[in-house]
Amino acid sequence: MKSRSESTTIEAAPIVPLPTGDLWDYALIATIFTGMFVLAYAALATPLLRPLVDLAQRQHWSGFWVRPTVIWITMGFVLLFVRTLLWLRYRPFAPAAEDEAPMLTVVIPAYNEGAMVESSIASVAAARYPRERLQIIAVDDGSRDDTWNYILRSALRSPGLVTAVRLPENRGKRGALAEGFRRATGEIIVTVDSDSVISRETLLAIAGPFRDPKVGAVAGKVAVHNRRAHLIPRMLHVRFILSFDFLRSAQSVYRTVYCCPGALAAYRASVVCDVLAEWERQTFLGALCTYGEDRALTNLILGAGYDTVYQRTALVHTMVPTTYGKLCRMFLRWDRSYIREEFRFAKIVWKRPPVSRVLAVYETTITNLRFPVGYAAMALWAINAVSDPASIVRMLLAIMVVSTLYVLYYLRSERSWDFVFGILYAYFSFFGLTWIFPYAALTLRARGWLTR
């Protein structure tokens, strides 16, 4: 892996021109802004929140939470407006041209993945990229099933292109990635999860932003591979599209994407070389960190002074849980790493350029306040529901209205009837997943892949 001094200096990455909008696109944008203003008016200038105010008057202790809740809702509407403006401004970077594509290494860590890892490797091998500048490293992290057989078969099928690495014992995903990073020879290192397949144009697309020497990491777009298999994947697909095509595209405009996901991310190899030792030895509350490796590496790259951006045209389809139990384990892993890395980001954010710093501080502050304020507001609604059962109906209607506004963003990215699953997910998340974050906060020192 090359050091920073050996890396090639390249000019700023061009931006893909703005596509011509059609009537549907303009109508959606107009509906989104109208919906925001109507929702804000309904929440702040109508009796919608009156039950909470009445409760605060009857029980003075609850007034401590009502006023912060109203303030947070107001600031939340401002944040949504700002995010929407950034989202509309986002443009993907132009892909790298084949004749100037840099040396690129793809690292695929696998643990008890079985046959799926072969599909993952095959999708990378079939991607459009100059073969003489591509290296694929598949790392078996001490699997106890037949994962190694599929990795070995892939290597035999593509000699000179696929390197098979077998770790004698399980080191965790971070350890498997580190082994791949050390063996990488490319100027850019791409990580792809072993349960994911990339599109044919993904590698050229994700290499494009690195024309800009300030870019240290790039987040790809993650969609759900098994979205037709079950209701849960259908709902998650809408959530993923919103997470990437809305949230990360907005963050990319001020070049501070908080997490470049393990399913598909690219890093400047010289930067990884500089932070690799610190990343491997990371501890939190006295325990060695094994999960949340993607957010941790993104934080280190931001801390080193580089920008992180989102590339919408770099697409990966990943397998997601189809059962409630496995879904909870996935969110537990994500929430634990989120809590840990938010503490680290609070120190890093002050190193960002002024505009990026202001936007990032505002966004993370409002986003993180949703936990104390949100859980307190839910408790107040529950208390109020005892004396005013109609408040339950109002709450259900509020969830529907807010989720309907959010799925308009999804409709602009994917014009599909699947948007209805975004509304279903809002109810599913409220009633079935709200317990996960508090539990994650109480079990921060837990370790492991948490994927099986």
Secondary structure, DSSP 4 states (H G I P E B T S, - for coil): ---GGGSPP-PPPPBPPPPPP-HHHHHHHHHHHHHHHHHHHHHHSSGGGHHHHHHHHHSGGGHHHHHHHHHHHHHHHHHHHHHHHHHHH--PBPPPPGGGPPPEEEEEEESS-TTHHHHHHHHHHTSSS-GGGEEEEEEEES-SSSHHHHHHHHHHHSTTTEEEEEESS---HHHHHHHHHHH--SSEEEEE-TTEEE-TTHHHHHHGGGGSTTEEEEEEEEEETTTTS-HHHHHHHHHHHIIIIIIIHHHHHTTB-S---TTEEEEEHHHHHHHHHHHHT-EETTEE--S-HHHHHHHHHHHTT-EEEEEEEEEEEE----SHHHHHHHHHHHHHHHHHHHHHHHHHGGGS-HHHHHHHHHHHHHHHHHHHHHHHHHHHHHHHHHH-THHHHHHHHHHHHHHHHHHHHHHHH--STTHHHHHHHHHHHHHHTTTHHHHHHHTTT--S----
